[in-house]
Amino acid sequence: MPIRLLLPTLLLFMMPNPTLADPPPTAQRPVTETLHGVELIDPYRWLEGDAAGNPTDEVRDWTAAQNAHTRSVLDALPGRAAIEARLTELMQVGYVGAPKMRGVPGSEGLYFNTEREGDQDHAVLYVREGHNGEKRVLLDPNTLSEDKLTALGWWSPSPDGSLLAFGLYRAGDENTTLHLMDVATGRWLADTIPGKAGGVQWLPDNKRFFYSKLRDVNDAYSRQIRLHVIGQHEREDRLLFEQYREGPLATTWGPFFIMQREARWGLLGYHTSTSSNDLWLVDLEKWIETGELEKTTLIEGADANTYGQFVNEGSRSRLLLTTTVDAPNGMVYEVDLNNPSRELWGALIPHDDQRVLTDVSETRDWLVLEYQVKAQTVLQLANKINGQFAGEVELPGIGSAGVRTRYDRNELFLRFSSFNEPTTVYRHELVTPDRAHQSRGARARWARPDVPVDPDLLEVKQVTYQSKDGTPVTMFVVHKKGLKLDGNNPTLLNAYGGFGISMTPRFSATLFPWFEAGGVYALPNLRGGGEYGDAWHKAGMLGDKQNVFDDFIRAAEYLIEAGYTSKGKLAISGGSNGGLLMGAALTQRPDLFKAVICGVPLLDMLRYQNFLMARFWVPEYGDPAQADHFNWLKAYSPYHNVEHGTAYPATLITAGENDTRVHPLHARKMAALLQAATSSDSDKDPVLLWVDQDGGHGGGKPLSRRVRDIADQRMFLMWQLGMLESAE
């Protein structure tokens, strides 16, 4: 997710550049190895921890010293109290999620949704009868632990809404434990399932459900699909399928399961890469009765994603497959459940060269198709029976939208957001197909938090620039109306560029003080993302990963050439895969940026695959054990491309000690190496490391810690971009 930064409009009596102590020294203990004939010397291998990747006492002490140094720098910057006060006000802006609908078909039913108000650290789960009913607290994570580090990871009501399955985790580790609750009374049942449990698929009797979990929570590649009967111990749960133990697919994301509502059929899938999966049709009724798993192949071995859903037309159940097989922007096929051979698939929703199909939802009479057009959402209605288009669902503007529906009613909840449009939930009542030519239904605002900012302040543009190889790339540019393009505006360039994840317009109240102070925010749609379909993703992975970095560097150069900013006023930020992007950008073009925020990053790309769940990402990045992969990984691996004596920009690297995705060793090693290598003045352009001892990859943090983190980032940027001096 993009790192959001902000700036209060007025800060008084600020000093420009504090005098800093040098960072704590880091011992070099070189480890030499030869890989594919290339000698590699790693001076900071010891910062990886013990053989299992756990921090040793020495690593803990070193991290504590680095954290103390970072605190001494950031806390000494004047004006922090004012910034945190403004941040707190803005981050207390409420949050409202679109509801999930449950209940007996034909009844008004129950509506479940999450909301966060005021100074609450975590969103609360509510339930109400009818969409306008009085809401009742069902689960409040704020009351579950005194330190506020217990978070709600996911939740799934049963079909009739009588029971709730939900997952809780601690201190950002994302290792959810499954719990059950009686919705009417709020009473927790005795059933608990640990092991990063989730993916609940309820059977129609409301007494059983399929779920996924890790056989061993310390083995990210041990995913299982099991059937739980309420009231029995989880060790008695029947195993439907588990991750392969041998071969290259043993360390992909593994299996997933989708169940038909009537539990007659199931879809069993297996991720074969970050852009492909196999899919089988399962005779679920037979397996439940006899234990025999009968799989019929729908797709195997294709370099494409294929996902399915069972939809109902009266009493008839149909299988729809959304796939990128020979359709890089996605299309939908209808499959005969009794004869699912691929040659008999019927095209229901055709491929569209101009639009990327991202999701398909079902109402009683309609399919709601979510498309992306130039990284913006378009919602298209299609007849559920024949796929015929019936116009678009009107959106409040240009932005990002998500949809919640239920199969037995023509009711649609829409969550919409844009840079200048606060996140709002709308309710649509869709008409029946016989009236579609007259109207597509009425829209009414269901919930919208109050925001203490003026969205009309902003001007939002989408520009197109040419990358290094001539490929056109789009970018959103947001700033205050009337901004002068004199090359002197502080600018934050944020990006991701990987895993087919799209960077689309999102509202952030905390960015408004940045805009009010003349700041520019830019968000490019780099290759590697999903904004322009499967081909766009694949153009930024494996041996083509350098395209992502080239796209990003050209975005920075465009902003300078177009007069938005200059090198001394340009900052960049990104997290996770975006943290890798930041590492590549600062090592390839250290002259181009004034400041870098590198969050929870991958940085040692010759050893990344050895830790936590990183084997999942080998299909995205490559395997250093293969010579050709080694060559392209070494060419851009940030840790292996730091050059001693180079003037690197000021850099803040962050990590979470409890991260179960990206190991904090990347942040530790890179910080130590940059501190030793940079020729920049550490008083002016320091390299700082912050490892959150109670955090993970980013989720589950209470409000106070999120305020601290964003304040750290903002103070760092304001200092580096000269905003403290200008605010005197």
C-alpha positions in Angstrom: 0.0 0.0 0.0 1.3 3.5 -0.7 2.9 5.3 2.3 0.9 8.4 3.0 2.6 11.6 4.2 1.4 15.0 5.2 2.5 18.5 6.4 0.8 20.9 8.7 0.1 24.3 7.1 2.0 26.3 9.7 5.0 25.4 11.8 6.8 28.2 13.7 10.3 28.6 15.1 11.8 25.7 13.3 15.5 25.2 13.0 16.8 24.1 9.6 19.3 21.3 10.2 20.1 19.7 13.6 23.6 18.6 14.3 23.5 14.8 14.4 25.6 12.1 16.1 27.0 9.5 13.7 24.9 6.3 13.4 26.0 3.4 15.7 29.0 1.5 14.2 28.3 -1.8 12.6 30.9 -4.6 12.7 31.8 -6.1 9.3 32.2 -9.9 9.3 32.6 -10.7 5.6 31.2 -14.0 4.3 32.5 -15.0 0.9 30.7 -17.4 -1.4 30.8 -18.1 -5.1 27.6 -18.4 -7.1 27.6 -19.2 -10.8 31.3 -18.3 -10.9 30.8 -14.9 -9.3 32.5 -14.2 -6.0 30.1 -12.5 -3.5 31.2 -10.8 -0.3 28.5 -10.1 2.3 29.9 -7.9 5.1 26.7 -8.0 7.2 25.5 -11.6 6.9 25.5 -11.7 10.8 22.5 -9.2 10.8 20.3 -12.0 9.3 20.3 -13.6 12.8 20.7 -17.3 13.6 20.4 -20.1 11.1 16.6 -20.0 11.3 16.5 -16.2 10.7 15.7 -15.4 14.3 17.4 -12.3 15.8 20.3 -13.1 18.1 20.9 -11.1 21.2 23.6 -9.2 19.3 21.2 -8.4 16.5 18.6 -7.2 19.0 21.2 -4.9 20.7 22.3 -3.5 17.3 18.7 -2.9 16.3 17.9 -1.2 19.6 20.9 1.1 19.1 19.8 1.9 15.5 16.3 2.6 16.7 17.6 4.9 19.5 19.7 6.8 16.9 16.7 7.2 14.7 14.6 8.5 17.5 17.3 10.9 18.6 17.3 12.4 15.0 13.5 12.5 14.3 12.5 13.5 17.8 14.9 16.4 17.7 13.3 18.0 14.7 11.2 20.9 16.0 7.4 21.0 15.6 6.7 17.3 16.1 3.9 18.0 18.7 2.1 20.2 16.2 2.4 17.6 13.5 1.2 14.7 15.7 -1.8 16.8 16.9 -2.8 17.5 13.3 -2.1 14.0 12.2 -4.2 12.6 15.1 -7.1 14.9 14.1 -6.9 13.7 10.5 -6.4 10.0 11.3 -9.4 10.1 13.6 -11.5 10.6 10.5 -13.9 7.7 10.6 -13.9 4.6 8.4 -17.0 2.8 7.0 -16.9 -0.6 5.2 -19.5 -1.8 2.7 -21.7 -4.5 4.3 -21.9 -8.2 3.7 -25.6 -9.3 3.4 -26.8 -12.6 5.0 -30.2 -14.2 5.8 -32.9 -16.4 4.4 -33.7 -15.5 0.8 -36.7 -13.2 0.6 -36.1 -11.7 4.0 -34.7 -8.3 4.7 -31.7 -10.1 6.3 -28.7 -9.1 8.4 -26.0 -6.6 7.3 -22.5 -6.9 8.7 -19.9 -4.2 8.3 -16.9 -2.6 10.0 -16.6 1.0 11.2 -14.0 3.0 13.0 -14.9 6.2 14.9 -12.8 9.0 16.5 -9.9 7.8 18.5 -10.6 4.1 18.2 -7.5 2.1 17.4 -9.2 -0.5 15.4 -12.5 -0.7 13.4 -15.4 -2.4 15.1 -17.6 -5.1 13.5 -21.4 -4.3 13.6 -24.5 -6.1 12.6 -28.0 -4.7 11.9 -31.3 -6.0 10.7 -32.1 -4.4 7.3 -29.9 -1.9 5.6 -31.4 0.9 7.7 -31.6 -1.0 11.0 -30.0 0.1 14.2 -26.4 -1.2 14.3 -25.2 -3.4 17.2 -21.6 -4.0 18.2 -20.7 -7.6 17.4 -16.9 -7.6 17.9 -14.8 -4.7 19.2 -11.0 -5.5 18.8 -10.2 -2.4 21.0 -11.4 -4.3 24.0 -9.5 -7.5 23.4 -6.1 -6.5 24.7 -4.8 -3.7 27.0 -1.9 -2.9 24.6 -4.3 -2.6 21.6 -2.1 -5.0 19.6 -4.8 -7.6 18.9 -6.4 -7.0 15.5 -9.3 -8.4 13.4 -7.8 -10.0 10.3 -11.0 -11.2 8.5 -14.6 -12.2 9.2 -17.2 -14.4 7.6 -20.9 -14.7 8.6 -22.7 -18.0 8.0 -25.3 -18.1 5.2 -28.3 -17.4 7.5 -26.2 -14.9 9.6 -26.6 -16.9 12.8 -22.9 -17.5 13.3 -19.7 -15.6 12.6 -16.3 -17.0 11.9 -13.4 -14.5 12.4 -9.7 -14.3 12.6 -7.6 -12.5 15.2 -3.8 -11.9 15.3 -1.2 -10.1 17.4 1.4 -7.5 17.0 1.2 -7.5 13.2 2.2 -11.1 12.7 -0.9 -11.9 10.6 -1.0 -15.5 12.0 -4.7 -15.5 12.5 -6.5 -17.8 14.9 -10.1 -18.7 13.8 -12.9 -18.1 16.4 -16.6 -18.6 16.2 -19.4 -16.4 17.7 -23.2 -16.7 18.1 -24.5 -13.6 16.4 -27.7 -13.3 18.4 -26.0 -13.4 21.8 -22.5 -12.3 21.0 -21.2 -15.5 22.9 -17.9 -16.9 21.7 -18.0 -20.7 21.0 -15.3 -23.0 22.2 -14.0 -23.8 18.7 -10.6 -22.3 17.9 -8.3 -23.1 15.0 -4.8 -21.6 15.0 -2.3 -21.6 12.2 -3.0 -18.6 10.0 -6.5 -19.9 9.5 -9.0 -18.2 7.1 -10.7 -18.6 3.7 -13.9 -19.8 5.3 -16.6 -21.3 3.0 -19.8 -22.1 4.9 -22.0 -25.1 4.0 -25.7 -24.4 3.7 -26.5 -26.1 7.0 -24.6 -23.3 8.9 -23.0 -26.1 11.0 -19.9 -26.8 8.9 -17.4 -24.9 6.8 -14.3 -25.4 4.8 -11.2 -23.3 5.7 -7.5 -23.1 5.0 -4.7 -23.1 7.5 -1.0 -23.9 7.8 -0.1 -27.3 9.0 2.9 -25.7 10.7 2.7 -22.0 11.4 6.4 -21.7 11.0 6.2 -23.3 7.5 4.6 -20.9 5.1 4.4 -23.6 2.5 2.2 -26.0 4.4 -1.3 -24.7 3.4 -4.2 -27.2 3.9 -7.9 -27.1 3.0 -10.0 -28.7 5.8 -13.7 -29.2 6.7 -14.7 -28.2 10.2 -17.8 -29.4 12.1 -18.8 -26.9 14.8 -18.3 -28.4 18.2 -15.5 -30.8 17.3 -11.8 -30.2 17.9 -9.8 -29.0 14.9 -7.5 -32.0 15.0 -10.5 -34.1 13.9 -11.2 -31.8 10.8 -11.1 -33.8 7.5 -8.4 -32.9 5.0 -9.6 -32.1 1.5 -6.3 -31.1 0.0 -2.9 -29.8 1.0 0.1 -28.0 -0.5 2.5 -30.2 -2.5 5.5 -31.4 -0.4 7.9 -31.8 -3.3 8.8 -30.0 -6.5 8.7 -26.3 -7.5 5.0 -25.9 -6.8 5.6 -26.8 -3.1 6.7 -23.2 -2.5 4.1 -21.2 -4.5 1.1 -19.7 -2.8 -0.5 -23.2 -3.0 -4.1 -24.3 -2.9 -7.4 -22.4 -2.6 -11.0 -23.5 -2.6 -14.4 -22.1 -3.7 -17.6 -23.9 -2.8 -21.0 -23.9 -4.5 -23.6 -22.6 -2.1 -25.5 -25.9 -2.2 -22.2 -27.8 -1.5 -22.8 -30.1 -4.5 -19.7 -28.9 -6.4 -16.4 -27.2 -5.5 -13.5 -25.6 -7.3 -10.0 -26.5 -6.1 -7.3 -24.2 -7.3 -3.5 -24.2 -7.0 -1.3 -21.2 -7.6 1.5 -22.1 -10.0 3.1 -18.6 -10.1 2.1 -15.0 -9.2 0.2 -14.8 -12.5 -1.1 -18.4 -13.1 -3.0 -21.2 -11.5 -4.4 -24.6 -12.1 -8.1 -25.3 -11.5 -10.2 -28.4 -11.0 -13.9 -29.1 -10.6 -14.5 -31.3 -7.5 -17.5 -33.6 -6.9 -17.9 -32.2 -3.4 -21.0 -34.2 -2.5 -19.1 -37.4 -3.2 -16.1 -36.4 -1.1 -18.3 -35.5 1.9 -20.1 -38.8 1.7 -17.2 -41.2 0.9 -13.9 -39.3 1.3 -13.0 -39.9 -2.3 -11.6 -36.7 -4.0 -12.7 -36.8 -7.6 -11.1 -33.9 -9.6 -12.0 -32.9 -13.2 -9.4 -30.7 -14.9 -10.6 -27.3 -16.0 -7.3 -25.8 -16.7 -3.7 -27.0 -16.1 -0.3 -25.7 -17.0 -1.5 -22.4 -18.6 0.4 -19.2 -18.0 -2.7 -17.5 -17.0 -5.1 -16.9 -14.0 -8.4 -18.6 -14.0 -11.0 -18.2 -11.2 -14.5 -19.5 -10.9 -17.8 -18.8 -9.2 -21.1 -20.6 -9.1 -24.1 -18.5 -9.9 -27.8 -19.3 -9.7 -30.5 -18.9 -12.2 -33.6 -20.0 -10.3 -33.0 -23.6 -9.2 -30.2 -24.1 -11.8 -26.6 -23.6 -10.8 -24.0 -22.5 -13.3 -20.3 -22.2 -13.3 -18.6 -19.1 -14.6 -14.9 -18.9 -15.2 -13.0 -15.6 -15.4 -9.7 -16.2 -17.1 -6.7 -14.5 -18.8 -6.2 -17.6 -21.1 -5.7 -16.0 -24.5 -7.4 -12.9 -23.0 -4.8 -10.7 -21.2 -7.5 -8.3 -20.0 -9.8 -11.1 -18.9 -13.0 -12.7 -20.1 -15.8 -14.9 -18.7 -16.8 -18.4 -19.9 -19.9 -20.4 -18.9 -19.1 -24.1 -18.2 -21.5 -27.0 -18.2 -21.1 -28.6 -14.7 -21.9 -32.1 -16.2 -19.6 -31.7 -19.1 -16.8 -29.2 -18.3 -14.5 -30.0 -21.2 -12.6 -26.8 -22.3 -13.7 -27.2 -25.9 -17.3 -26.8 -24.7 -16.8 -23.6 -22.8 -19.1 -20.9 -24.0 -18.0 -17.2 -24.1 -20.4 -15.2 -21.9 -18.4 -11.9 -21.4 -16.0 -11.3 -24.3 -12.4 -10.0 -24.0 -12.2 -6.2 -24.2 -9.0 -4.7 -25.6 -9.7 -1.3 -23.9 -10.8 -2.5 -20.4 -9.3 -4.8 -17.8 -11.8 -7.1 -16.1 -11.0 -7.2 -12.4 -14.0 -8.8 -10.7 -17.5 -10.3 -11.3 -20.3 -10.0 -8.7 -23.7 -11.6 -8.8 -27.1 -10.2 -7.9 -30.5 -11.8 -8.5 -30.8 -10.8 -12.1 -27.4 -9.2 -13.0 -23.7 -9.7 -13.2 -21.8 -6.6 -12.1 -18.5 -6.4 -14.0 -15.7 -4.4 -12.5 -13.4 -3.0 -15.1 -10.3 -0.8 -15.0 -9.9 1.8 -17.7 -6.6 3.8 -17.3 -6.4 2.8 -13.6 -10.0 4.0 -12.9 -13.0 1.9 -12.1 -15.9 1.3 -14.5 -18.9 -0.8 -13.4 -20.8 -2.6 -16.2 -24.1 -4.4 -15.8 -24.6 -7.6 -17.8 -27.6 -9.9 -18.0 -27.1 -12.9 -15.8 -28.5 -15.4 -18.3 -27.0 -14.3 -21.6 -24.3 -11.8 -20.7 -25.8 -9.0 -22.7 -24.6 -5.6 -21.6 -27.2 -3.3 -20.1 -25.2 -0.1 -19.5 -23.0 1.1 -16.7 -23.6 1.7 -13.0 -23.0 5.4 -12.6 -20.2 6.3 -10.3 -19.9 9.6 -8.3 -16.8 10.5 -10.4 -13.4 9.2 -11.6 -11.9 7.0 -8.9 -11.8 3.5 -7.4 -14.8 1.4 -6.5 -15.5 -1.9 -4.9 -18.8 -3.8 -4.9 -20.7 -6.0 -2.4 -23.8 -7.9 -3.6 -25.9 -11.0 -2.7 -27.2 -13.6 -5.2 -30.9 -13.4 -4.1 -31.5 -9.6 -4.4 -30.9 -6.8 -6.8 -29.1 -4.8 -4.2 -25.6 -3.4 -4.6 -23.3 -1.6 -2.1 -20.6 0.5 -3.6 -17.5 1.8 -1.8 -16.1 4.7 -3.8 -13.0 6.8 -3.3 -10.8 9.2 -5.2 -8.0 11.7 -4.4 -10.6 14.4 -3.9 -13.6 12.3 -2.9 -13.8 10.9 0.6 -14.4 7.2 0.9 -18.2 6.8 0.7 -20.5 3.8 0.7 -23.5 4.0 -1.6 -26.5 1.7 -1.9 -28.0 0.9 -5.3 -31.4 -0.7 -6.0 -31.0 -2.3 -9.4 -34.0 -2.7 -11.6 -35.1 -6.0 -13.2 -33.9 -6.7 -16.8 -37.3 -5.9 -18.3 -36.9 -2.3 -17.0 -33.2 -1.9 -17.8 -33.9 0.2 -20.9 -35.7 2.7 -18.6 -33.3 3.0 -15.7 -30.5 1.0 -14.1 -31.7 1.8 -10.5 -31.5 4.4 -7.8 -28.4 5.3 -5.8 -28.4 6.6 -2.3 -25.6 7.5 0.1 -25.4 4.9 2.8 -22.5 6.1 4.9 -19.8 8.7 4.6 -17.5 9.9 7.4 -17.0 13.6 8.0 -13.6 14.9 7.0 -12.0 18.1 8.2 -10.6 19.1 4.8 -11.9 20.7 1.6 -11.8 18.2 -1.3 -12.4 21.1 -3.7 -8.9 22.3 -2.9 -7.4 19.8 -5.3 -6.7 19.5 -8.9 -6.3 15.9 -10.2 -4.6 15.1 -13.5 -3.6 11.9 -15.3 -0.6 12.5 -17.5 1.2 10.2 -19.9 5.0 10.1 -20.3 7.4 7.9 -22.3 9.5 5.4 -20.5 13.1 4.6 -21.4 12.1 2.2 -24.1 9.3 4.4 -25.5 6.5 2.6 -23.7 3.7 5.1 -22.7 3.1 5.1 -18.9 0.2 7.0 -17.1 0.6 8.8 -13.8 -1.8 10.6 -11.5 -0.6 14.0 -10.4 -2.4 15.7 -7.5 -1.9 19.2 -6.1 -3.6 22.4 -5.0 -5.5 24.3 -7.7 -3.5 27.1 -9.2 -0.1 25.6 -8.3 2.8 27.3 -10.2 4.9 25.0 -12.2 8.2 26.7 -11.3 10.2 23.6 -10.4 10.2 24.5 -6.7 7.3 22.4 -5.3 8.0 19.7 -2.8 6.9 16.5 -4.4 6.3 13.0 -3.2 6.5 10.3 -5.8 5.0 7.0 -4.6 4.8 3.7 -6.5 4.6 -0.1 -6.3 5.0 -1.9 -9.7 4.6 -5.6 -9.1 2.4 -8.7 -8.6 -0.3 -7.3 -10.9 -1.4 -4.9 -8.1 -3.0 -1.7 -9.5 -2.3 1.8 -8.1 -5.6 3.6 -8.4 -7.1 6.9 -7.0 -7.6 6.7 -3.2 -8.6 9.4 -0.7 -6.3 10.2 2.2 -7.2 13.1 4.6 -3.6 13.1 5.9 -2.3 14.2 2.5 -4.3 17.5 2.6 -1.9 19.5 4.7 0.8 18.5 2.2 -1.3 19.9 -0.6 -2.2 23.0 1.4 1.5 23.7 1.8 2.1 23.5 -1.9 3.1 19.9 -2.1 2.6 17.6 -5.1 1.7 13.9 -4.9 2.4 11.7 -7.9 1.3 8.0 -8.5 2.5 6.3 -11.7 1.0 3.1 -13.1 4.3 1.2 -13.6 4.7 -2.0 -15.5 4.5 -5.0 -13.1 1.2 -3.6 -11.9 -2.3 -4.7 -13.1 -3.6 -1.4 -14.4 -3.4 -2.5 -18.0 -3.9 -6.3 -17.7 -1.9 -9.4 -17.5 0.5 -8.4 -20.2 1.3 -5.2 -18.3 2.1 -7.3 -15.2 4.4 -9.7 -17.1 6.3 -6.8 -18.7 7.6 -5.9 -15.2 8.5 -9.3 -13.8 11.4 -11.8 -13.9 13.9 -10.7 -16.5 11.9 -7.6 -17.4 11.9 -6.3 -13.8 14.2 -3.4 -14.9 11.3 -2.0 -16.9 9.6 -1.1 -13.6 12.7 0.8 -12.4 13.0 2.5 -15.8 9.3 3.5 -15.7 9.8 5.0 -12.2 12.9 6.9 -12.9 11.3 8.4 -16.0 8.3 9.4 -13.9 10.7 11.4 -11.7 12.4 13.0 -14.7 9.1 13.9 -16.2 8.0 15.7 -13.0 11.2 17.7 -13.1 11.0 18.4 -16.9 7.3 19.5 -16.6 8.2 22.0 -13.9 6.5 20.4 -11.0 9.7 20.0 -8.9 13.5 19.7 -9.0 16.0 17.2 -7.7 16.3 19.1 -4.4 12.6 19.0 -3.8 11.8 15.4 -4.9 11.1 12.6 -2.4 10.1 9.0 -3.2 8.4 6.4 -1.1 7.2 2.8 -1.4 6.7 -0.3 0.7 7.2 -4.1 0.4 7.7 -4.7 -3.4 7.6 -0.9 -3.5 10.5 -0.9 -1.0 12.5 -3.0 -3.5 11.7 -0.3 -6.1 13.0 2.4 -3.7 16.2 0.5 -3.2 16.7 0.0 -6.9 15.9 3.7 -7.6 18.3 5.1 -5.0 21.2 2.8 -6.1 20.6 3.3 -9.8 20.0 7.1 -9.7 21.2 8.4 -6.3 21.6 11.9 -7.9 17.9 12.2 -8.8 16.2 12.2 -5.4 16.6 14.3 -2.2 15.0 11.8 0.2 13.8 8.2 0.2 11.4 6.3 2.4 11.9 2.6 1.9 9.3 0.6 3.8 9.4 -3.1 4.8 11.6 -3.8 1.7 13.1 -6.6 -0.2 16.7 -5.6 -0.8 19.0 -8.6 -0.9 17.7 -10.3 -4.0 20.3 -13.1 -4.0 19.2 -14.5 -0.7 15.6 -13.2 -0.4 14.1 -16.7 -1.2 15.6 -18.3 1.9 13.4 -16.5 4.4 9.8 -16.6 5.6 7.4 -16.9 2.7 9.6 -15.5 0.0 9.7 -18.6 -2.1 6.2 -17.5 -3.0 7.8 -14.7 -5.0 10.3 -16.7 -7.0 7.9 -16.8 -10.0 7.7 -13.0 -9.8 11.4 -12.2 -9.3 13.4 -15.3 -10.3 15.5 -17.9 -8.5 19.2 -17.0 -7.9 20.0 -20.7 -8.1 19.5 -20.5 -11.9 22.3 -18.8 -13.7 20.2 -16.6 -16.0 18.0 -15.5 -13.1 21.1 -14.8 -11.0 22.4 -12.5 -13.7 19.3 -10.3 -13.9 18.8 -10.3 -10.1 22.4 -9.3 -9.4 22.1 -6.5 -11.9 19.5 -4.7 -9.9 19.7 -6.2 -6.3 19.9 -3.0 -4.2 22.1 -4.6 -1.6 24.6 -5.7 -4.2 24.7 -2.4 -6.1 25.7 0.0 -3.3 28.9 1.6 -4.2 31.3 3.0 -1.6 32.0 6.7 -2.0 28.7 7.5 -3.6 26.6 10.4 -2.3 23.3 8.7 -1.5 20.2 10.7 -0.7 18.8 10.8 2.8 17.1 7.5 3.4 14.7 6.3 6.1 14.3 2.5 6.0 11.5 0.9 8.1 10.7 -2.7 9.0 8.6 -4.8 11.4 10.2 -7.3 13.7 7.1 -9.5 13.5 6.8 -9.4 9.7 5.8 -12.8 8.4 6.2 -11.7 4.8 9.4 -9.7 4.3 12.2 -10.5 6.7 13.6 -7.4 8.5 17.1 -8.6 7.7 16.8 -6.7 4.4 16.3 -3.4 6.2 19.0 -4.1 8.7 21.7 -5.1 6.2 20.9 -2.3 3.7 21.0 0.4 6.5 24.3 -0.8 7.7 25.8 -0.9 4.2 24.5 2.5 3.2 25.7 4.1 6.4 29.2 2.7 5.7 29.2 3.5 2.0 27.7 6.9 1.5 29.9 9.9 1.0 27.0 12.3 1.9 27.2 14.4 5.1 25.4 12.3 7.7 24.2 15.6 9.4 22.4 16.6 6.2 21.6 13.3 4.4 21.5 10.5 7.0 20.6 6.9 6.6 18.2 6.0 9.3 16.6 2.6 10.3 13.4 2.1 12.3 12.4 -1.5 13.2 9.1 -1.6 14.9 9.4 -4.2 17.7 5.6 -4.6 17.9 4.8 -4.5 14.2 4.7 -6.7 11.2 4.3 -5.9 7.5 2.0 -3.0 8.3 -1.5 -4.3 9.3 -3.0 -4.4 12.7 -1.4 -1.3 14.2 -3.3 0.7 16.8 -3.9 4.4 15.9 -1.2 5.8 18.2 1.5 3.7 16.5 0.2 4.7 13.0 0.3 8.3 14.0 3.9 7.9 15.2 5.0 6.2 12.0 3.5 8.8 9.7 4.8 11.6 11.9 8.3 10.1 11.6 8.0 9.9 7.8 6.6 13.4 7.5 9.1 15.0 9.7 11.9 13.3 7.8 10.5 14.6 4.4 9.8 18.1 5.7 13.4 18.4 7.0 14.9 17.0 3.8 12.8 19.1 1.4 13.5 22.3 3.2 10.0 22.8 4.5 11.2 23.4 8.1 13.2 26.4 7.0 10.4 27.8 4.8 7.9 27.4 7.7 9.8 29.7 10.1 
